[in-house]
Amino acid sequence: MNGTDREDTPMKDIATLLNILLLTFGISLPLSAAPLVKDGKATAEIIIPKDANPIVKAAATEFHDIISKMSGAKLDIVNEPTGKVKTKVWFGENELTKKIGLDLKEVKYDGYKILVKGDDVIAAGVDIEWYKYYGLSEDNLYRVGDKWLKHTGGHKWRSPMFMEGLYNQCRERDPSRTLGFHDGIDSTGTLFAAYALLEQLGFRWYMPFADIGQVIPEKKDVSLAEQNIKSEPAFRYRNWAHWRGGRDESMWFKSLGGGMSEFIFFYHAAGRILDGNEDPECAGKINGKTDFRAPKLSGEKFRSTFLQYLESANTFYPKLLPYVSFNQPDGWSTIDDEDVAKGWDKLKERGDEGRYSDYAWDFNANMLERYNNKYPGNKQRKAFYAYSGTGAVPSQLRGKSIPDDMTCVFTNTTAYDHLNPQFTGIMKEWFECVKEPEQFIYYDYLYDRGPHRNYPPTPYIFTENLKQLFKNLTPAKCQGFLLEYDAPFGDVTKAQNHNTNIGGPAQTHLMMYLYSKLMWDPKVDVDKLLAEYYALYYGPAAEEMKALDKFGEEIWMRKAPRRVTASSGNFKEDDVTKIFDLLEKARAKAESGSIYAKRLDCLASEMESLKKLFANLNRKGPTIQAGRIAENIKCDGDFSKAFWKGVPVTALKDMFTGAKPAHLSTTVAFRATPTALYLAIECREPKMDGIRERTKTRDDSSIWADDFVEIRLETPNGRMPVININPAGAIFDQDTTDPNVANLAAFYSVSDYAVKKHPDKWCTEIRIDYASLAALIPNVSAPWGVQISHQRLAGDKPEFYQLSPTGKAFNKNFEMMGNITTNKR
């Protein structure tokens, strides 16, 4: 572990207590060593109290097992000294620590102390079982949904999130290997101390698979230097929030210092009262229709009901928890019609990041007043999210401070290029509102290595971003981190994933390792850690793997989309050759069957699909000819004009089943002139009075809550515009693949389009200028990719149709795009 304060002990042959008292005053004299193993035989025993908590037991077991792997010797675990061996290794607070006055009260957060003097080794830290502390157990968590329903008097509100699931966060299948404590939330200082001792002996744990992820030097003689250490994490919260595949994965996070020193869990509390679709007065109205995805945050009914929900949560569990969540609903993107009319939608004034900041803050401030009136004198912190449409500081807070008992949970994605002036500027604005670090938590996402994310398995390296992050976020500004990472999901059937829930661990482990080390000590030398990593983990292949990761970081940080298609994205076909050339050079340096070769094989296995990536990206959708015509036209949505006569149409199919619907139809036709591509989309609609078309303005993300058609194109030069149009004529058009970064803020703009409604259908006509995409006219040798999608909400339930059904979503499986070519005319 890092971040230690070390004092050398005096060498006087006096009582242990006097030694420690002298040591406390920092008297520095030569060091001796406490022998643990001599010539492969144990010369020490491990002592833990009879009533030791599960954290202390785990510390003793881990220390025992690693020393055994290191030396072949097995140190007995006992409850009191036996007199059979010289050295005694004490874990946790015990009779000796009480006798000598070793006090953990002065240790900050979930830190620890280590004392090695003479024949005694003492490793003890702040251990708190938070679930037990707050009275949470199987008694109140088993089948929590049923108990919650009864507790609330039958309300359909969703129960407070994760309480039951987190109790069983580690999914270890072997009963003999269960933890006995909560690895994500409990304070585990003694376990951190055990790993710190092991690291002094050369132990490292880089990757969660213990068999290949651990570095354990072989030693016949093992001893610990005399020392007096206090180590404390710089940040209170260092929580990796996800289910654990098994014990090894859980203990890997603990070896990296993951955990927290106070029981917190945040969830989208404000959305819980809407999840059961119980009370329409709590929901907003979109185009005059009740929509439970849109919270009526301004409404008295919503606010009074939410206070009632919080009261139910407070009385459901035995003790008041230290945090209360005012957090907005998950995926929230639109607000009530009346609230829009009142000016709460600030897209034009504040942009996407501040669109709903004022609206949410009005709610948060009012709930704070209501809650504190309900619970006068409470010491709980009230958390609110700053993400998506509420990421920017609300105008009500500018020049002011966040109330003392509120905490901003700010979300970002460090792996991306989000540490740019826009995002660092937003963080700086929040810091101006923060008086104490307890008022700010950083919520990060490492969502790039689950197969469902559509990212190719390239090296996942962003060390420079990590360095910059910890320059921006210091313990003086932020109390900690909550981090979500990706899971293998579909790949869990593979044997190598049975004990992990980390997507691509051979690729992701290094960044998770560095992130964890920086959370414990943000001043740690990252370059030194990396040098040690390559030398220990890859041995003779260190230089080759350093070069591979350097190239991997170059790829990852390219200013291009990370969703790779046949002709666009940050990863190119030539990169495949270079990556595997570097990997093969590394494998040539590692002896076959060695631990280094196994680590390289694991990485190669995860990246193997890259070899077929571009072959698989060849589009599988239909090829459609866009008939050529000489003259451009003005779009008016009328398909009866001569321009469209005789042009074949293609029908869209159900996105999931691939079948053509019987009750309606959506068709598309294409036309090409020397300078532009035209599309005609006709949506037959038997319920025109039921269509959703609330969005009326350009580039308003609320359009995704309406009926709309989506046009997704991919040009041979890698441009990938996406255009959404609803029946009201609102358009959301963008091209985040524009290589001119200066243009990205304004997005891509369609030059001409029109929507026309009829009693039984609505139609849209769009013109795409080739020059706007720096592209040439589609042709057989250089076709454009195309996907047309239609979201219909006018029926009894949402319906989705596509030109080439993906089976998943509009923005998935890009290989299913079709091809647009042109005829010879």
N, C-alpha and C positions, 0 to 999 in steps of 0.2 A: 504494500500500500504506500501511497505517497503522502506528502504534507505532514511529516513527522517533526517533532521537536525532540532532540536527543541530548542526553546528559551522560557523561562518562562517570562511572562509580569509583569511589576511593578504595584503595587496596589496603585495608586495615583488618587485622584478625580480631574483630570484635563482634558483638552480637548483631544479628540481622537487623534488628530495629535501629540500632545506632548507624549501621551502614546506610540504611535507607534515609535516615534523617540527614546524614552528611551528604548523601547523594542529592537530596532535595535542594540543598544549597549550592549544587553545581560544582563541587570539588572534583577536579579532573585528575585522575591517576591512571597508570597503565591498566589495560584490560586483561582479564583472564577468560577462560572459556568453560561453558557447561557442557560436558560430553553427553551425547544422546546415544550414539552407537560407536563401538570400538571394535575394529576387525570384524565387522559384520554381525556383532552381537550387541543386544540391547544393554545399555548402561543407564537407562532412565525408565521411569514409569509415569503414566499420565494419571493425574488425580482430579476427580470431579466430585462435587457433593452428592450424597445419596439422593437428594431431592432436586438435582440439577434440572434446570429448564431444558426444553428440547434444543434451544440454540446452543447452549453449552455442550450438550451431548453431541450435537452435530460437529462442533468445533473439535472436540476430542476425537471423534471418529475420523474426520477428514485428516487431521494431523497424523493420527495413527496410520491410516491407509497410505498416505503419501510418503511418510518416512519408510514404511515397509517396501513400497515400490522403489524408493531411492537406494535403500541399503540391504534389503532382504531381512532386516531385523523387525521384530514385532514388539512394540512397547505395550506392556499391559495397561489396561484402563482399570483403575481401582478407585475406591472411595476414600481411602486414607493411606498414608505411607506404609509400606510393608517392611522397609529396612533391607530389602534384597538387592537394591541397586543404589547407586550414588545420587543420581540426579532426579529431582522431582519436578515434573511439569504440571503446573496448576492452571486449570482453565476456569474462568468465571470467578465471581466473588465467593470466598470460602473462609475457613477458619484462619488460615494464614494471612489472607489479605486484611481481615478484621484485626488480627493481632498486631500487625505491623502498621496499621492505619492507612493502608492504600485506599484512597477515597476516589470514587468515580463521579462524585457530585460536581466536581470542577470540570469534568470532561464535556465538551460541547457536542450537542446533537447525538449521533450514534457512533461516537468515536471510541477509542480504547487506550489502555495503557499496557506497556510491556516492561517487565522488570526481570533482568537476568543478573543474578548475583550469587556467587559461590555455587552451591548445589541446587539452587532453586531457580526455576523459570516460572514467572507469573504472567499470564495473559488474560486480561479481563476487560470487558467493555460494557457499554450501555446496552442492556438487553431488555426490551419491552415487547411482550406479546400483545399487540394492540387489540386484536379481536377478543382476547380473553379480558383485557383491561376494560373494554366497553361492554362486556357481558354477552358477546355474540358467540353462538355455538349452534350445533345441529338442532338444539331445542327450538330456537327461533328462526333458523334459516332453512331447515328442511321443508320443502314444498312451500316456500315463502309466498308464492302467488296466492295460494288458497288462504293463508293466514292474513295476508294483506287485504284481500277482498273482504274478509270478515271484519278485520280491524277498521276498515273505512266505512263500514255500514253498507257494503255492496256497490260502492262506486267503481266505475270501470277504469279508474286511473291506473296507470302502470306503476309497479312498485319501484322504490329507489334502486337505481341501477347497480348491478355487479355485486351486491352484498353477498348473495348466495354463491355466485360463481367464483368470486375472488377467494372465498373461504376454501375452495378446493381448486386453487389456481394451478397447482402442479398436478399434471395428469399422469404421474408415475403409476405404471401398471403392477409393479411388484410390491406387494404389501410390506415386505421386509426392507424396502428402500424408501418408504414414505418419509417426509421431512419431519412432521410433527409440529411445524411452525409455518407461518405465512412468509414465503421468501420475498414477496414483492412489497409488503407493508410493514412487517415487524421490524423493530430495531434490533440489529444483530451485531453489536460491537465486538463481542467475544469471538464470533466467527471471523470477523474482519481481522482480529488480532492473530488468530491461528494462521490465516493465509499470509499475513505479513511476516510471521516467523518463517513460514515455508518459502516465501520469496527471498528471504535472506539466505536461504540454503540453495538458491538457484532455481526453485520451482517457478514455472510460468504456466498460465492457462489461457491460450489464445483463441481457441475455437471450442464450441460447446461439446463436440464429440470427444469424450475424455481419452479414448484410445489413441487418437491422433492429434488431439488439440492440446494436450498437456506436454510441457517440457519438463522432464524429471532427470536430473543428472544422476549417474550411478556413483555411489560413494560407499566405501567400507567404513570410513570414519566420518561421523557427523557430530558437529558441536555448534553451540550458539555463543556468540561473543557476549561479554558482559555489557549490559546496556540499561538505560532507563529512558523509555520512549513514551510520549503522549502523541497520538495522532488523531486529528479531528477533520472531518470532511468540511470543505469550504462551503458547500451548499447543503441545506437541510433536506431537500428532496432530490433523489437521484433514481427515480422510479421508471423501470422499463415495464410498461403496462401491456401485458398480453398473457395468454395462457402459456404455461410451460409444458413442453412435451414430456419431460421426465426429470428425475432427480439430478442427472448430470447437468442439464440445461439450467435448472434452478441454482445449483451450486456454482456454475460458471458465472452467473450474474453476481452471486455473493462474492466470489473471488475477485471480481472487478470493483467491488465496493458499492454495488447497487442496493438501494433501500431508501428508508426515510426515517425521520426522527419524530414524526407526529402522524397520527392516523388521518389521512385525507383520501377522499375519492370524489372526483367531480363527474357529474353526469348532466345531460340535457334536461334539467328538472322541469323547466317551463313547458316542455313538450309532453310531459307525463300526463297532464290532465286532458290532453287532446287525443292521446293514442287510442283510447277506447271509443272515440266518436260519441261521447256521452252527452255533452251539452252544447248545442249549436250556438248559444250566446257567447261561448268562450272562443269560438272560431270566427275568423274573418270571412267576408264575402268577396268572392272574385267574380266579376261580371254578374253580380247580383245573386250568385249561388254560394251557399255555405261550403267552405273548404277547410277541413280540419288540418290541412298542412300549413295554414296561414293563421298564426295566433293573433287574437285581438288584444294585443298587449296594452292598448290604451283603455280597454273596457273595464268598467267597475266589476262586472261579473267575472271576468278573467282574473283580475287582481284579487278579489275576495276569495275566489275558488282556489287560487294558487296558495294563498295564505293558509287556507284550510288544509290543502295538501301538505304543506310544510309542517303544520301542526300534527297531522297524522304520522308523518315520518318521524317527528321528534318523540312521539309517544309510542311508536311501534317498537323501538329498540330500548334496551334498559337504561342507557345513559344518553345525554345530549352529546352529539358528535362535535368536534372542534370546528367543523366547517358546515356552512349552509350553501346550497347551490341555487343561485338565481338564474342559472345558465339557460340560454335560449335553446329552442328546439333544434335538433339535428337536421341538417339539410334545408333549413329555413331560407327561402329566397323571395317571398312575396308577402305583401301585407293587404289588409282590408281596403275595399274600395273607398269607404268614408275617410280612412286615415290617409289614403293617397290624396284625396280631395283637400284634406286639411294641410297638406304640404309635408307630411312625414317622410315621403320618398325623396331623398336628397341626391339622387343619382347625378343630376346635372351640376349641383353645387359641390358635392363631395367625392364623386366618382364611386367606383365599385367598393373600395375599402371603407368608405365612410357613409355609404348609402343609407343604412339603417342605424348608424351609431347613435344619433340623437333620439330616435324612436325607442331603441333599446334602453338608453340611459334614463329616459323619462320613466320607463317601467322600473328599472333597477333602483333608482333613487326613491321612488314611491314605495317599492317593496321594502327597502331598508327602513323607511320610516314606520311602515305598518308592522314589520317584524319586531323592531326594537320597542315599539309601543306594546306589542303583545308579550314580549319577553324582556321587560326592563332589567337592565344590569347584566344581560347575557354577555358572555365573553367569546362567543363564536365569531369566526370570520365569515363574511358573506362573499362568495365568489361569483364573478361574472366573466363570461367569455368575450374576448376580442378576436374575432376571426370572421372570415368571409365578409359579409356586408357590414359588420360591426368592428372591423379591424382598426380603424382610425379612431383617434380620440374624439369623443363627442364634443360638439361646440359648447355645451353647457359646462364642460370641465376646463376649457382653455383658460389659462391664467389662474386656475384653481388646483386644489389637491383632491385626490381621491379620499373619501371619508376614511377615518382612521381604521375602521373595522371592516373594510372591503379589500378584496384582492382581485387584481386583474390577471386572468389566465390568457396570455397572449400566444396565439398559435402561428407557426411558421414552418417552413420546410428547409432546413439547413442544407440538405443534400443538393438542392437546386441552387440557381443563381439568385436566391432571394435575399442575399446579403448585399443588395444593391442600394443606391441612395434612397430609393422609394421606401424600402422596408426598414432600413436603418433609421431613416427620418421619422417613420411612424413610431419606432421604438423610442427614439429620443423624445418625441412628444409625450409618450406615456411616462417616460422617466421624469419629465418635468412635473407630472402630476403625482409622482410617487415620493412620499417622505421617508418610508422605511422599506427595506427589502421584503418584509412580510407582505407587501402590497403588490408584488409582481412575481408571477411564475411563468416560465417559458415552456410551451407545449409544442413538441416537435414530432414530425412524422418521417419515419424511414419506410415509406410505402413503395418500394421499387423492386422487390425481389419475389413477390408472390406471382405465380404464373397467370393469375387472373388480371394482373395489372397491364399486360401487353407491352412490357419492356423486355428487350432481349437480354440474355444473361451475360452482358459485358462486364469487365471489371468494375467494381462499385467503389470508387475512390474519390474522396473530396476533402483531403487533408487541409488544403488552404482555406476552405470554407469553415472548417472546424476551428482553425487557429483564429480566424477573424471573429467567429461567434464569441469566443471566450475573451476577446479584446472588448467586444461590445457589451457583453453581459458579465458583470463582476458580482461578488458576494455583497458589495455595497448597494447594488441596484436590484438584485434578484435573489429570492430565497431558494430557488431550485428549478428542477426540470421534471417534466412528465413526458415520457417518450413512448409512442406507439411504433411498433415495427410490423413487418409483413410476415405472413405465414405461408407454408407451402400448399395448404388446402388440397388441391387435386392430387398432389404428389405424396400425400401421407401414406398411400398404399405401398410405397417403396420402403424396403427394409431399413435403409439408411435414415429414413425420416421418422421411424417409429418413436424415437426418443427426442425429437425436436419439433418445435413449432416455429422455427425461424426459417423463412424462405431463403434458400441459397446460402447456407452458413459458411461455406468455403469462400464465398465472395463478400459476404457482409460482415464477417467477424472482426476484421481489422478496424473498420470504422466504429463498430460498437465498442471495441476494446479501447480505442483512443478516446472516444466520447466519454466512456466511463472513467478513465483515468483523469481526464480534464475536469469532470464534475467533482472528483474528490480533491484535486489540486490543480486549479487553472494555471498555475505557474510552472507546471511540469514541462520539461523540455521534450516537445513532440518529436523533434528530429532525432534526439537520443533514443527515445522509445522505439522509433522506426528502425534505427540502425541495429538495436538489440533484437528487435523482432525478426528482421531478415536473417540475421546471423544465427539465431537460435531455432527459428521455425523452419527455415529452408536450408540451413547449413551450407553445403558446397554449391547450392544453386542460388545463393543469396543475391549475387549481383544480377543474375538473369531475371529473378523475380522482382527485384527493385526496378529494373528497366520495364518489365511488363506492367507493373502498377503505375509507373510514371506515365506510360502510354495510355493506360486505362483511365487515369485522371484527366489526361488531355482529351480523350474521347468524351468522358462524362461531362466535362465542363464546356464543350463546344456550344456556341450560341445557335442551337438548332433543337427542334423537338426531340424528346427522348422516346416518343412513339415512332418506331422505325417502320417505314414502308419500303416498297421496291425502289423508290427513287427519292425518298426524303427521310429526314431524321438525322440525329447526331452520329449515327453509326453507319459506315459505308462498307461496301463489299470488299474493298481492298484491306480494310481493317481486319477482316477475318484472317487473311493470310498472315499478316504481321503478328497478330495475337498468338496464333498457333505456332508460328516460327519461334517466337520468344519462349513459348511454353515448352516446345520441344528441346530448345537449347538448355532450358532449366532441367528437363527430365534427363537429358544426356549427362548432366553433372551429378545427378543423384543415383546412387547405386540401386539397382532393381531390388525391390522388396524391403528397402530401408524405410524408416519412418518418414524421411524426407520425400521419398518416392510416393508413399501412400498419401501424403498431404497434397502433392502435386496431382496425383491421380484423382483425388476427390474434387479438386478444382476443375480439372479437365472434364470430369464427368458432368459437372454442373454447366460447363460452357459448351459441351458437345453439340448442342442443338444449333449453335452459331454456324456450324459448317453447312447446314441446310437452310439457314434463315432466308437467304435471298432467293433460293430456288422455291421455297415455300411461299414467298411473298408474291410470286407471280399470280396475278389476279385470277380468281376462279369464277367471277360473275360473268354475265352475258356480254358479248361484244355487240355494240349498237352503232350503226352508221348514221351519222348526221348528214342529211342531204345538203349539198352545197347550193348556195344561191348568191347572186352577185350583190344585191343591195341590202343595206341595213334598214330597219324599221323602228318606229316609236312603239314601245310596249304599251298596250292598252287592255290586255287581258281578254281580248276577243279572238277566239280561235277559228272563227268562220271566215276570216280574211284569206285572200289568195296565198299569202306567205306560208300558211300551214296546210293548204289543201294537198291531199295525197301523201302527206308525211306519216309514216307508220307510228303507232303508239305502242308502248310497252306497259303492261299492267303490273302494279306492285302486289306483293304477296305478304301473307302473314309472317311477321318477323320470326316467330317461334316455330310454326308448323310448315311454312313454305306453301300453304294452300291459298288459292284465290278466294276471297270472301264472296258469299252469295248475296249479302244484303247491301253491298255498296261496291264501288270500284274507285281506284286511284290510278291514273295513267300519266305517262310522261312521254314527250316527243322532243327531238333535238333538231336544230337547224344550224348550219355553219355558213357564215359569210367570210370574206377575206380578212375581216378585222375582229369578228365577235362570234361567240357561241350563244345561241338562244335556246331556252328551255320553255316548254309549255306543260304545266302540271294541272290536271283536272281532278278535283276531289268530289265525286258524287256523294251527296249527303242527304239521306232521307229525313234528318232532323235538323234542318237549318236553324230552327229557333233554339236549338240546344247547344250550338257551338260556343266554345269559350274563346273570347277575343278581347280580354280586358286590356292587354297591352296596346297602346296607341302610338308610342314614340319609338324612335330608332335606337338601336343598341341598348335595349332594356332587357336585362336577363330574366325579367318576369315572363317573357314570352314562352319560356319552357313550361309554364303552368297553363298554357293555352293549347287549343288546336293549332297545329302548324305543320308545314312541310320543311324538310331539311335537305339541302343540296350540299354534298361533300365532294369536292373535286381534288384531283391530284395530277399536277402537270409533270411532264418529263424532267423539268428542272427542279423538282422538289417542292413547288409551292402547293399548299393544301388549304384553300379557302373553304370556309363553312358558312352557309347562308341559311338562316331560318326566317320564314315568313308566315304570318298568321292571317286569318280571314279579314281582319280589320286593316290589313295593309302595313302593319308594323314589320320591320325587318331588323334582324340582328346578323350583321355580316362582319366577318373577321378573317384574318389570315395571320396567325401567329408564326408562320414559317417565313414571313417576309425577312430576307437577309439584312435589309436596312433597318437596324434596331430603332432608329429615330422615328420610323413610321408606325411602330407597334402601338404606341399610345393612342393613335388615331384609328388604328385597325384598318382593315380593308373595306372598301366601299363599292358596292354595285352601282354602276353608272345609271342604269335604267331598269325599272321593273314596274309591274302593275298588278293589282288584284281586282277581280270582278266577281260579284256574287249574283247568283241566280236562285230561283225558288227551290231548286233541288241540287245545287252544287256550288262550289266556289273554285275559281281558277286563278292561277298566277302565271305571269309571263316574265321572264328574266333575261337580261342581256349580260354576258360576261365578256369583257374586252380582253383580248389576248395580251395587249400591251400592259394592262394593269397587273398582270402576273409575270411579265417578262417572258411570255411563252409564245410558241408558234401554234398554228392551227393544228388540231389533232389529225394524225394520219396513221396509216397502217404500221409504219416503222416506229412511230413515237405516239402511241395512243395516250389519251388522258384517262385516268381512273375516275370512276363516278359511282356514287351511292346516293339514291334518292330515298328518303324516309318520310313517313306520314304518321304523326301522332294525332289520334282522334279521341276526343274526350266528350263528344256529344252524346255518346251512347250510354248504356247502363254501367259500363266499366271501361277503363282505358284500353285502347286498341292501338297496335303498332304494325305498320306495313313498310316493306322495303322492296327496292328494285332487285336486290340480291340478298335474301334473308341471311342474317348473321347467326340467328339462333340465340343471341344474347342481348345486344343493345345497339343503339345507333353508332356509338363510338368504340365499338369492339370489332375484332376480326377484320382488319382492313384488307386482308388477302381476298375477302369476299367481294370487294369492289368489282364493278364491271369495267369495260373499256369503251371509250368513245373513239371512233375513227371517222373518216369522211370518205365519200365516194370520189371518183375521178373527175366529176364535173366541177 
